[in-house]
Structure formats: structure tokens, C-alpha cells
Amino acid sequence: MSARNLILADLDGDRTWRLQDYLARGGYAALKKIIAESTPPADIIAEVKASVLRGRGGAGFPTGLKWSFMPRSFPGAKYLACNSDEGEPGTFKDRDILRYNPHSVIEGMIIAAYAMGCERGYNYIHGEIFEIYDRFEEALAEARAAGLLGDKILGSDFSFDLFAHHGYGAYICGEETALLESIEGKKGQPRFKPPFPASYGLYGKPTTINNTETFASVPFILRDGGETFLNYGKPNNGGTKLFSISGHVNRPGNYEIELGTPFSELLEMAGGMRGGRKLKGVIPGGSSSPVVPADIMMDCTMDYDSISKAGSMLGSGAVIVMDETTCMVRALERLSYFYFEESCGQCTPCREGTGWLYRVVHRIEHGLGRPDDLDLLNSVTTNIMGRTICALGDAASMPVQSFVKHFGDEFAYHIEHKTCLVPDDVQREGSKIYVGPSC
Amino acid sequence: MLSQESLKLIDVEVAKYPSDQKQSAVMAALRIAQQEKGWLARETIDAVASYLDMPAIAAFEVASFYNMYDLEPVGEHKITVCTNLPCALSGGVHAADYLKQKLGIEFNETTPDGKFTLKEGECMGACGDAPVLLHNNHKMCSWMTTEKIDQLLADLAK
């Protein structure tokens, strides 16, 4: 097994999230060293580049490179934002990082602010996890009281303050420019890029946005070295990563493993398939990543390159496991409804197209499918993709394309026979209330 | 319009942002107003807007965009159940059906005594805890078996 806890190291559930516990785990050592040695900011960015840490929010963009885009000498305010607006179906890792190890995110953000010259930061937390937002506020108060945040951090000339901002129910705010609009107190509608946030971000000032897990990885990298972090993963896929496993496994939950660990091992760690049933398909990187059939998935390793080769994306590391009791048409119908519901409405292809996708999949599922519906679905997706401001339209299209591609026979069966290939009672039994041993 | 307590809480939020960016506090301010009033009537939204020196329509845009704000009255206890795919694979839909049956209402309905409103939610970022539901937006209830749903409803009915 390749379980390896760097981000969730030495945690003991709810009991050890406070500052004193984090300090006892070696927390804030990296920051203290940087302050004591007045480490040049460029050295920090070089260390993060050496770690080959890639953005953990979904896009997998190299973090060190992103940091180097910030115009350090820009006169005036520069901002830092943490994206904890975790609402992609299947993803629930940032909640656990903030719940059990909030100071790792705070320390990571302070180091990032030091490296990029930011004076102020915001952590945008998903509204539905409001109890976690309250806890993060408490953690911030602890850090401020200890002189780790605010004016002249640890007696140095470096000042940075950090605040929590909550969402209130909009998936689109996980898109980085929508998130900035939301912090500005507006509807969360994405902005055109360019200009990119590094030149025109929050309040029109240079801004860098990283995911929660990305920031939480930074203290380890600065303390133990970028190369050490890289070596926990594999080339071009540095470090460990949290995977959120949901669906038909015996122990749904978060598992931190080295990148490059075989999927079969991860599945075993999650207790294997529920009821010993057969694996049918896996959505490996959150609901917007293309579904991968069981036989292909079993040959994959869990890293950006392997999953990409399998025709999907590692995304946020949200692994949705579906067994043989799953009707793939019904599964897709639910996801399509989600994107239809969450489209911000700004771009016509997405606003109208997600409605088309949902309605067509819905009618196939309900026995009203027409012979040319699969062609229609493909045509709608190609008319959405690449024609919108942000990636939500693509995110809505990729599940449709991949479900139809890999499970086309199930869709055809629905259209021809007006019923599911998987009998209703089998589906019902497979999706009944399941509470695993981990709770 | 809003209580002194709510205004004080809003002031704490305003202080998080640069002094010329009071509007940034609108999401928290609307949440605080909703906690006080139970839901967001137009005059409540207008009061928030005026307190933050922003146009009323801009505050309304925010209130209507984010789905945890209630623009119509809801019951004393709003229960939002996630039925998205990962939850549905572990009983999210069954839990919702059970709630509907127990309360005798459908989604977006309120019990005649005004106690409970049932809503269908989108991903709450807690798929490993399925079935998951939110009580009055802020309290997350995990692994909701029928027994735990019975217990929750009994506790709330008191």
C-alpha cells in the first residue's frame, strides 16, 4: 500500500486541529525558518517549482510557475485567494483538510504571500460547510494572536492578513474569476480571460488563486524540500494527493496516497467493492471528468498522466465508483441536471445547451428517447465546447460524450425498449442507504 | 430594520475588506439578515443594500443568484437533502423519499404547521458522508439512516 500522509500527517480526527497541535507536529517551522533567514522570495518559488506540485483544484497547473506570473514589483495592493469552494460532485477533500488541519492552509498561504508580495488574502469557503467556515475563523484568530498573521509577522517587516469569505450555494464560484467576482460582492459570473488574475484579479489588482490542498502542501515542501516532495510521487506528478472516494465502495472517504499508486490499490484501501459486486465504471476526477469503464480503469495508476492517457482527467481527485447495479443513463441524467441547474446563464451555448442535454437525457431515461437522440446529444456538446467564457460548458459536455461513448449500448437499449437495461429493483437495491464502517 | 446585533455582526464582516469595498460583505450580510428574519423579503434585502451603500438591485442580484438564500418564507426547519450522483449511489434518493413520506410533503413544500420545509440540494462537498442533509443551511448531518432521520425529526419537532 502506498498510503502516505504529508498533508494529513499525525492527525487525530477533530481533536488536533488547533494551533498548539499543529505546532507540535512541526507546523509553522517552515514559515519561521523563512522569516529568520529572510529567504529571498525567488528561492521559495524555485523550491515550489522543484517539487512539481500541480494545482490540486482540478486543472493540475504547475503551482511554482503560477506564482512566478505575479508581478512582484507591482506597486500597490496584491492579493492571494484560496479556493475552498469545493462543490464538484464527488469532491470532499478540502473539507477534511480545513476541518482537521486548517493551520496547514494558513501557513501555506502566508508563505505564498511572502513569496509573491501579497498584503492580504481571502479563503473562499463553500457555504454548505458552514461549520468548517466557523472553525477556520477560529484558526485565523489563533494565528493572529500568535503573531503569525497581521502586521510585522513574527517581528519581521513582512505583513499579511488573511480572512474567511463564505459562498452560499453556487457551484460556479469554484471557477477562479467567478470566485473573485463573488468576493467583490457580486453574482458569481466568470470573467473573460485574458486578462488573467495575475495582472487583473481581485478589485482589479494582481491576484493568485490556489486550491486548499495546494496551499496545504506548501509547508511540507519548504520544510523538507521540493525534491523530497517530488520523490513521493513520480516524475511530472510530484508528491502525495488526497483522493475522495465515493459511491459503491465499502469505505467511502479520503485517502492520501503517492501519485502513481495503482487504482486497484486505492480501491482496496477503500474496502473494495460494496457487497463484492462488479465494478462497472469510474469517474476518476470529479463529475466533469469523462467516465472510464472498469477494465481500462483497473490498469490505471492515480496520477495526472496515466488518467489523461485513459481519456479522462485526474481533476480534483474525486473518484466516483459505480458498480453493475448502476443505470448509466440515470447516472448521467442526474449529472446533467446538476450542470443545467448550476450554469450561471451568462453564455448562451452553456445556458441553453445544458438545458438541452438534461432534457434529452431525461427523455431517454423516461422511455421517450428518439432514434437520433445520441447524435443530437453529441451535436449539442460540440456546440457548447470551446464556445463559452469558462469551463462549465465543457464540464457539462464531457460526461455526456464519455457516457454515450463507453455505454452507448445502454442508451440504445433505453431508446429501443423504453426501459433500463439494469432492472429497477436491482438499481434500487444497489443505491439504498449505505453507511460504511468508517463512520 | 435589522437588529443592532445583526448590524454588529455585519460590521465585523465589513472590516474584512478594504475600506472602499464594503459591497464585498454583502453575501455575509444577507446571510446574517436571513438568520435574523428567517428569509429574505425585498425590504430586508433593501435594508442590507442601504447599510452597505450599494444599489438595492445589486444586493437582490446576489440574493437571487446564490441558492442558500430564501426569497420566500420557509418553515422553521429547512432540510436540504443532496441527491446528486455520488450521494444517490449511497442512498441520497432513498433518504429524500423517506423524508417526503415522513413529512407528507414534496420538495419545495412546507408542512401545514410551518415546521418543516424540504429542499433538494446540489453537491455539498461531503459525498463520503452520504446520505447528507443540511439543517437550516448551516448544520450538516452525515450518514443519515432512516433511524437517524427519525431521531432528527423528533428532536426538531420538540
Interface residues (C-beta under 8 A of the other chain):
Chain A: A77 E86 G87 E88 P89 G90 T91 F92 D94 R95 R120 Y122 H126 G127 E128 I129 F130 E131 F163 A164 H165 H166 G167 Y168 G169 A170 Y171 S182 I183 E184 G185 K186 K187 G188 Y203 S244 I245 S246 G247 H248 P252 G253 N254 S287 A318 I320 V321 M322 T326 A331 R334 L335 F338 E341 E342 C344 G430 S431 K432 I433 Y434 V435 S438 C439
Chain B: K16 Y17 P18 Q21 Q23 S24 A25 V26 M27 A28 L30 R31 L52 M54 A58 E61 V62 F65 Y66 N67 M68 Y69 T83 N84 L85 P86 C87 A88 L89 S90 G91 V93 H94 A95 G121 E122 C123 M124 G125 A126 C127 G128 D129 A130 P131 L134 N137 H138 K139 M140 S142 W143 M144 T145 T146
